Amino acid sequence: MNTGETLVAADGDALARIAAHLVAAWAREAAAARGVARVALSGGSTPRAMNRLLASMELPWSQIELYWVDDRFVPADHPRSNLGAARADLLDHLATPPRGVHGMPHGPSLERCALDYEQTLARGFGLAGPGGPLPSFDLLLLGVGDDGHTASLFPGDAAVDEVGRWVVPVSAAEGREERLSLTRPVLTAARRVAVLAQGASKREPLRRARQQGPLGEVPARLVQQVQGELLWLLDAAAAG
């Protein structure tokens, strides 16, 4: 079990600053070591604040490829699109564009788009596809929902147990849209995973995520299976 390390910031603003500086350092390190840094982004308020700070920092963007952990199945110009948020906060402000921006697709078929994104991963990492070696991100960012979900893997959904695919379609449910999400094997194969959480509402889901128990009950427990480095980046309210 990977319990990881924990870094606690004073408040949300400090958390965003620390996260931005760590992401920048990790991206530079990966780019220097392998010539390319492959980073998987998440949505949410904390990553948005972090992205706005990254937009003004010096990074080797021509060596950085951006992917997404998950996204709602909406067009990129939709207000709830994670790709659209990253464009507004980060991508549209860069003088040098990233080496690659691989947003999750939107089209007529949720299943077709999931398969297409698997092929995007295969091409980007030079792999054959599901059934062979897994893509291993240099850095993958996750959050924890109030219900214990992470990425778009929700309590009680069969997608939590999927191990044969890299990307799964996630059906709509009450209060949420259809989505696409990376699967547990891909999430846990990353070289470095950072879990960002802020606010008192995250305290209980974080406690449950760090306990042992069924993944179907608290999908965020999958981070205990991360093969690389694991860092919990929390503000004081979330950490308690």
Helices and strands as residue ranges (DSSP letters): E 5-9, H 12-34, E 37-41, H 45-54, G 61-63, E 64-68, E 70-72, H 82-89, G 91-93, E 100-102, H 110-125, E 139-142, G 158-161, E 167-170, E 179-182, H 184-188, E 192-197, G 200-202, H 203-209, G 219-225, E 229-235, H 236-239
